[in-house]
Every structure is written in C-alpha cells, then in structure tokens.
Amino acid sequence: MMGSAARIALPVLLAVALSTASCVPAGRLLEASGDSVVEPTVGTLPARTDARILGFEDAEAPALAYRDWELPPLVTLEDYTDNLAAYGQMSGVEHPNAYIGLLDLRTGRRELVRKEAVNAADLWDMCAPRLSDEAIAWEEITPGEGDDMGNAGWRLYAATLDRKALSIGRPILVAEGRTDTIGRPFYGVDGTEVYWANMSSPFARKARSMPPDTVRSRDLATGRTRVVHHASRLIDGFKLSEGTLVTTELTSSPVPGKVSPVTAVAVDARTGKTLRSASLGNGYDLSHFADYADGWFLWTEIAEGGGQPIAYAMDPQGHVMLAGYKSANPMISPRFAFCESFTATGSPSAPRQVCQLRGMDLQSRTRFVVATTYPDTDGMWQTTIAGSRKHTLVVGNSMLSVLDDPQCKKTPIRVYRW
C-alpha cells in the first residue's frame, strides 16, 4: 500500500473568536451568520469552582508536516508510537469481533498480528491494543461484552514486538479478573513494561470495604511485577503518555445525580514519583481520560444533560483555560495539545455538522484548527483515547468507510509531526 508524499498542512483560520477574558456576560453568544460557526463565549461556561477561567486566543494554524496512509474499511485506530500504530479491524465474524493489526508509520506497510483470541475456544473477544515499539498489550473479554458486565471475565495479555518484521511473540498473561470483584483494566505499554490500573469493581465496593486502587506493572523482559502508584481511593481514569502515568481519582464512590470531585495525578512510570497532583475543580463528570505533559493537564467534562463534552486545560500555575466546547478525546504534548471538536454551519433551520481537529499551542496560548471535515461527505478525523507523543499525532477517519459512496471504502490514517 502506497501513501502520499509528505505534505505540509495548509494553515486554517478558526471561524470563532474566543474571548480571553472572563467578563463576558453570561448567556451571550457570538453573533454569526451564513457559514460562520456559532459557539458560546467563555462567559457561558458552566459553573466551576475557579474564580477566573482564561481562554486560548484564536490564531492561524502552524504548518504541521503530515503524511497519509490508507487502511481497509471498518478499521479503528487504537494507539501509536512515533513509528507504529495499532488498529482493530472488524473481523466479519461473531468472535472475535475484531482482529489486531500493526501499521508502519514510516513505510505504510501493515500486518494483522492476531486474528484469533488466546481464548478462542471459549469465544472470547479481543479489543483495545496498546503498544510501544517493543511490546503490545490487549484485553480479552468473555462473550457478550456489555451484556453482563457485573459478572464478566477479562484477561490482559501482552507480547514482545518486532518493529521491523511487524510481528509479535508468544502471548503472556499479565492479569485477569472478573467484574464482580475487579473492574476491567485501563492499561498501556512503555518499552517492555505493561502498566494497568487494578481497580475494585463498583459491585465489589457496594458489597464490602475495598482497599484503594493501584497502578501495577509487569516487565516482559524480566518478568518483574511491581506496584507503581497507590491511588488516594478510586481510579476513575488512566492514560500512559511517553512514560508518564495520568490517573484521575475520586475520594469516594460516585453518587448518581451528584458530580464527583476529581483529582488528576501525573506519575513518572519508571520511578513512581508523583510529578503533579491537582484538583480539577470539575463542574461535571469527566469524559474519557485526562492527559498530562510538561506541567499541563488536559481533560473533558460531560456537559449538562449529557451533551457533548467541554475541553479544559490547566497550566502549571493552576489556571484553568477553556480549550473548546463540544470537544472529545484530548491529547497533549509539551508543545501542542489536540482534541476533536464539533460545530455547525448553515442556518439554524438547516444546520450542517462540521468536525474540526483542533490544536492548542501551549507556549503562545493560542488555539487553531488543523483540519476541517463534514461528516456526511468527508467523515471525520478522530484522535485516540490512548497515550499521546511528544512530536507525533496520528488520527484516523473510520467514519469515511461507512458512507454510501463506494470511493469511501477505506480508512485514511494521517500522521502529523513537528
């Protein structure tokens, strides 16, 4: 499979001006007409515990070099390094419901590395591969994922990886459990070490007192296992980015109808040293997973009434900044942060959804649009919920392959570098 020649992404101007002050009257909207996007200003932000919320200034996008590759249709980008990406490909059979593949981001070569679960005889499914350049991990789950998660079995497997051959070694069982006692794990890979969150399940916590959650690891090269981090109480989210563990933690079990205060914790994965711990002052529950780089936290909160999430950033001094409304799957590096954002164009009576791959320059404190698509014709560029990288962003357009146009039966993958 051949990819395009390396190209430079054209600068894009964001159609919305976001105020950097917090004195905009509550409820006021930016006035827009025609093809302009209507987005709330900082003044319409949901109630938070912060005295002030600063915003990123809108700016022209920097020139980011990128290269495009293509994968088959119905592929989901799961994780990536500077050199490789792991993806799930729909299998077309009931079990496993997806295969696991590797894509060489330098050459575009790809290989399916697992077409059968270790527990294939019992019809287990495979999902969510995570990788480094040296190892890969994935979860296997008993049949009917989501049907009976109060009594489901899971197993976390890992294998060494040959980057040049695009092949993996013999699967090794890293951890296992049942959801009536231990919740399904969040996990990631750094070097030859697999890290996972060992979390008591909600069912177990209701039944009896349980110890605080932990993050554990196993080194595939040495077989050593260790406890890397002890949570204050409950781990609500987990991400592993460039050797840094990022957990979001709760002091008590969630209560329906009440917002649980969240503390974000960044930990050096190899030493277990806490790099930063901060209360996010969240006004709503978090969506997906927070990220961390160079003193910054980035996260999204589920808007009131179950609407699309809102993205926030916290700088090293503790100032909270609005990154974007209707935004999801945040990722952060020491220079740039990224997320998916959704807006609309056209008239109120005939709106058309617009998807933006949005970036933020943490040094200049500006935000910009990297790419814009219309889901009904172009699909949408999606980030991952796995860890971020310092100099690489990989996005996939799995939505394109479900459109009716026969020319769209593919999954484009785009690799940005800076």
C-alpha positions in Angstrom: 0.0 0.0 0.0 1.5 3.3 -1.0 1.0 6.5 0.9 1.1 10.0 -0.4 4.2 12.0 -0.5 4.8 14.1 2.6 2.9 17.3 2.5 2.6 20.4 4.6 -0.8 21.0 6.1 -2.3 24.3 5.0 -2.9 26.9 7.7 -6.6 27.1 8.7 -8.3 30.1 10.3 -10.7 29.2 13.1 -14.1 30.8 12.4 -14.8 31.6 16.0 -13.2 34.2 18.1 -12.9 33.1 21.7 -12.5 35.8 24.3 -9.5 35.5 26.6 -11.2 37.4 29.4 -13.8 36.1 31.8 -16.0 39.2 32.0 -18.3 38.4 29.0 -22.0 38.5 30.2 -23.3 35.0 31.0 -25.5 33.6 28.2 -24.2 35.9 25.5 -23.4 34.2 22.2 -21.2 35.3 19.4 -23.2 36.7 16.5 -22.7 34.7 13.3 -24.5 34.3 10.0 -24.1 32.5 6.7 -21.4 29.8 7.0 -20.0 31.1 10.3 -19.9 28.8 13.3 -21.9 29.8 16.4 -20.1 29.0 19.6 -20.6 30.1 23.1 -18.1 32.5 24.6 -16.2 32.0 27.9 -19.0 33.8 29.7 -21.4 31.0 29.1 -19.2 28.4 30.7 -20.8 26.1 33.2 -20.4 27.0 36.9 -17.0 26.0 38.2 -15.0 26.4 41.4 -12.4 28.6 39.7 -12.5 32.4 40.3 -11.5 33.0 36.7 -11.3 30.9 33.6 -8.9 32.1 30.9 -9.3 31.2 27.2 -6.9 30.5 24.4 -6.7 33.2 21.7 -7.6 32.0 18.2 -4.7 32.1 15.7 -3.6 30.8 12.3 -2.6 27.1 12.4 1.2 26.4 12.3 2.5 24.4 9.4 2.5 20.8 10.5 4.1 18.3 8.2 1.9 15.3 7.6 1.7 12.1 5.6 -1.3 10.0 4.7 -1.7 6.2 4.6 -4.8 4.0 4.0 -6.1 1.1 5.9 -9.0 -1.2 4.9 -12.6 -0.1 5.8 -14.0 -0.6 9.2 -10.7 -0.1 11.0 -10.3 1.8 14.3 -7.0 3.4 15.2 -6.2 2.4 18.8 -2.7 3.5 19.7 0.6 4.6 18.2 4.2 5.5 18.7 6.5 7.6 16.6 7.0 4.5 14.3 4.0 2.2 14.6 0.2 2.3 15.0 -2.0 -0.5 16.4 -5.5 -0.9 15.0 -8.6 -3.0 15.3 -10.1 -4.4 12.1 -13.7 -5.7 12.1 -13.4 -9.4 11.5 -16.8 -10.1 9.9 -17.4 -13.0 12.3 -19.1 -13.0 15.7 -16.0 -14.0 17.7 -13.6 -12.4 17.7 -15.4 -9.3 16.6 -12.1 -7.6 15.6 -8.6 -8.5 14.6 -5.5 -6.7 15.7 -3.1 -5.1 13.2 0.1 -3.1 13.1 0.9 -0.2 10.7 4.4 1.0 10.0 4.1 4.8 10.0 7.3 5.3 8.1 6.5 3.0 5.1 2.8 2.3 5.2 3.3 -1.5 5.4 0.7 -3.3 7.6 0.1 -6.7 9.0 -2.6 -8.4 11.0 -0.8 -9.8 14.0 -3.7 -11.5 15.8 -6.7 -13.0 14.1 -7.7 -15.2 17.0 -8.1 -14.7 20.7 -5.9 -16.7 23.1 -9.3 -17.9 24.5 -10.8 -18.5 21.1 -12.1 -21.9 22.1 -14.4 -20.1 24.6 -15.4 -17.5 22.1 -13.7 -14.6 23.9 -13.3 -11.2 22.0 -10.1 -9.2 21.7 -10.0 -5.4 22.0 -8.1 -2.2 22.6 -4.5 -2.9 21.7 -1.9 -0.7 23.3 1.8 -0.6 22.2 5.3 0.6 22.4 8.0 -0.1 19.8 8.9 -3.1 21.8 5.7 -4.7 23.1 1.9 -4.8 22.6 -0.9 -5.5 25.1 -4.6 -6.2 24.5 -7.7 -7.3 26.5 -9.8 -10.4 26.0 -13.3 -10.4 27.4 -15.9 -13.2 27.7 -18.7 -13.3 25.1 -21.3 -10.6 25.2 -19.2 -7.6 26.2 -21.5 -5.1 27.8 -24.4 -7.5 28.3 -23.5 -8.6 31.8 -20.6 -6.6 33.0 -21.4 -7.4 36.6 -20.1 -10.9 36.0 -17.8 -10.9 33.1 -14.3 -12.4 32.8 -11.3 -10.4 31.4 -7.7 -11.2 30.8 -4.9 -8.8 29.9 -2.3 -10.2 27.5 0.9 -8.8 26.2 3.7 -9.9 23.8 7.0 -8.7 22.6 7.0 -6.9 19.3 9.4 -6.9 16.3 9.0 -3.5 14.8 10.9 -4.3 11.5 9.1 -7.6 10.9 5.7 -6.3 12.1 5.3 -9.4 14.1 4.7 -10.3 17.8 5.8 -13.0 20.1 4.0 -15.5 22.3 1.1 -14.0 24.3 1.8 -13.7 28.1 -1.0 -13.4 30.6 -0.4 -10.3 32.6 -3.5 -10.0 34.7 -7.0 -11.4 34.9 -10.2 -11.0 36.9 -14.0 -11.0 36.9 -16.0 -7.8 37.1 -17.9 -8.8 40.2 -14.6 -8.2 42.0 -12.0 -6.4 39.8 -13.0 -3.9 37.2 -11.8 -4.2 33.6 -8.4 -2.6 33.4 -7.1 0.6 31.9 -3.7 -0.1 30.5 -0.7 1.0 28.4 2.8 0.0 27.4 6.1 1.7 27.7 9.2 -0.1 26.5 8.8 -3.7 27.5 6.7 -2.8 30.6 2.9 -3.1 30.7 1.1 -0.9 33.1 -2.5 -1.3 34.2 -5.0 0.1 36.8 -6.0 -2.5 39.3 -9.5 -1.3 40.3 -12.1 -2.7 42.6 -15.4 -3.0 40.7 -18.4 -1.0 41.7 -20.2 -4.2 42.5 -17.4 -5.2 45.0 -17.3 -1.7 46.6 -21.1 -1.9 47.2 -20.8 -5.2 48.9 -17.8 -4.6 51.2 -14.9 -2.3 52.0 -12.2 -2.5 49.5 -8.6 -1.2 49.5 -7.5 1.8 47.4 -6.9 1.2 43.7 -3.4 0.9 42.4 -1.4 1.0 39.2 0.8 -2.0 38.6 3.3 -3.1 36.0 5.0 -6.2 34.6 8.2 -6.1 32.6 8.0 -8.6 29.8 11.8 -8.7 29.6 12.5 -9.6 33.2 9.1 -10.9 34.5 9.3 -8.4 37.4 5.9 -7.1 38.7 5.5 -4.1 41.0 3.0 -1.6 42.3 3.8 1.8 40.7 1.2 4.0 42.3 -1.3 3.9 45.2 -4.4 6.0 44.5 -5.9 8.1 47.2 -9.0 5.9 46.8 -10.6 5.2 43.5 -9.1 5.4 40.0 -11.7 6.8 37.6 -9.4 7.1 34.5 -5.9 6.2 33.3 -3.6 7.1 30.5 0.1 6.4 29.8 1.8 9.1 27.7 5.6 9.0 27.0 6.5 7.3 30.3 4.0 9.3 32.4 1.0 7.8 34.0 -2.0 10.0 34.3 -4.8 9.0 36.6 -8.0 10.7 37.6 -9.0 9.8 41.1 -12.1 10.0 43.4 -12.1 10.1 47.2 -15.4 8.2 47.3 -17.7 6.1 45.2 -19.8 8.1 42.6 -23.3 9.0 43.7 -26.0 9.1 41.0 -27.1 12.7 40.3 -24.0 14.2 42.0 -20.7 15.4 40.5 -17.7 13.7 41.9 -14.7 16.0 42.6 -11.7 14.7 40.6 -8.0 14.9 41.3 -5.6 14.4 38.4 -2.3 12.8 39.2 0.8 12.6 36.9 3.3 9.9 37.9 6.7 9.0 36.5 6.0 5.4 35.4 9.5 4.1 36.0 10.2 5.7 39.4 6.7 6.0 40.8 7.4 9.6 41.7 4.4 12.0 41.6 5.1 14.8 39.1 1.9 16.8 39.8 -1.4 16.3 41.6 -4.2 18.9 41.2 -7.9 19.2 41.9 -9.6 19.9 38.6 -12.5 21.7 40.2 -14.7 20.0 37.7 -18.3 21.2 37.3 -19.3 17.9 35.7 -18.1 14.3 35.5 -15.1 13.7 33.2 -15.5 12.2 29.7 -12.8 9.7 28.7 -9.3 10.3 30.0 -7.2 13.3 31.1 -3.7 13.8 29.8 -0.6 15.5 31.0 2.6 17.0 29.6 5.2 19.5 30.9 3.1 20.6 33.9 -0.2 20.9 31.9 -3.3 18.8 32.5 -5.9 18.5 29.7 -9.4 16.9 30.1 -13.0 17.0 29.0 -16.2 17.2 31.1 -19.6 15.9 30.1 -21.9 18.9 29.6 -25.1 19.2 31.5 -27.9 17.0 30.2 -25.5 14.5 28.6 -24.4 16.9 25.8 -21.1 16.8 24.0 -18.1 17.3 26.3 -16.2 20.5 27.0 -12.4 20.6 26.9 -10.3 22.3 29.5 -6.6 22.8 30.2 -4.8 23.6 33.5 -1.5 25.4 33.2 1.5 24.7 35.5 0.4 27.7 37.7 -3.1 26.2 38.2 -5.0 28.5 35.8 -7.9 26.7 34.1 -8.4 27.5 30.4 -11.3 26.7 28.1 -10.0 24.7 25.2 -13.2 24.1 23.3 -16.9 23.4 23.5 -18.2 20.1 22.0 -14.8 18.5 22.2 -13.6 15.0 22.9 -10.5 12.8 23.2 -7.9 15.3 24.3 -4.2 14.6 23.8 -1.3 16.8 24.9 2.5 17.1 24.2 5.0 19.6 25.7 4.3 22.0 22.7 0.8 21.2 21.3 -2.5 19.8 22.6 -5.2 18.4 20.4 -8.8 17.3 20.5 -11.8 16.6 18.3 -14.4 19.5 18.2 -17.8 19.7 16.7 -19.6 22.8 15.4 -22.3 23.6 12.8 -22.6 25.7 9.7 -25.6 26.9 7.8 -28.8 28.3 9.2 -30.5 27.3 12.5 -33.2 25.7 10.5 -30.8 23.8 8.2 -27.6 23.2 10.2 -24.8 21.0 8.9 -22.4 19.4 11.3 -18.7 20.3 11.0 -15.9 18.4 12.6 -12.6 20.1 13.5 -9.3 18.6 14.5 -8.4 21.4 16.9 -4.9 22.2 18.3 -3.6 24.4 21.0 -0.1 25.9 21.2 0.7 25.8 24.9 3.7 28.2 24.5 1.8 31.0 22.9 -1.5 30.1 24.5 -3.4 30.1 21.2 -5.7 27.6 19.6 -6.2 26.8 15.9 -7.8 24.3 13.5 -5.6 21.7 12.0 -8.3 20.2 9.7 -12.0 20.5 9.0 -14.4 17.9 7.6 -18.1 17.5 7.0 -19.2 14.1 8.4 -21.8 13.5 5.8 -19.3 13.7 2.9 -15.8 13.6 4.4 -16.1 11.5 7.5 -14.1 12.9 10.5 -10.6 12.8 11.8 -10.5 11.2 15.2 -7.8 11.1 17.9 -7.4 8.1 20.2 -8.1 7.6 23.9 -4.6 6.1 24.3 -1.5 8.0 25.2 0.0 11.0 23.4 3.5 11.5 22.0 5.9 14.4 22.1 6.4 15.0 18.4 3.7 12.9 16.6 -0.1 12.9 16.3 -1.8 10.2 14.4 -5.5 10.4 13.6 -7.9 8.1 11.8 -11.0 8.6 9.7 -13.0 5.4 10.4 -16.3 7.3 9.6 -15.4 7.6 6.0 -15.7 3.8 5.4 -19.4 3.8 6.4 -20.6 6.4 3.9 -22.6 5.2 0.9 -20.0 6.4 -1.7 -18.1 3.4 -3.0 -15.0 5.6 -3.2 -15.0 5.9 0.5 -14.5 2.3 1.4 -11.2 2.9 3.2 -9.9 4.2 6.5 -7.5 7.1 5.9 -4.7 7.5 8.5 -2.9 10.8 8.9 0.5 11.2 10.7 1.4 14.7 11.8 4.9 15.5 13.0 6.6 18.6 14.4 
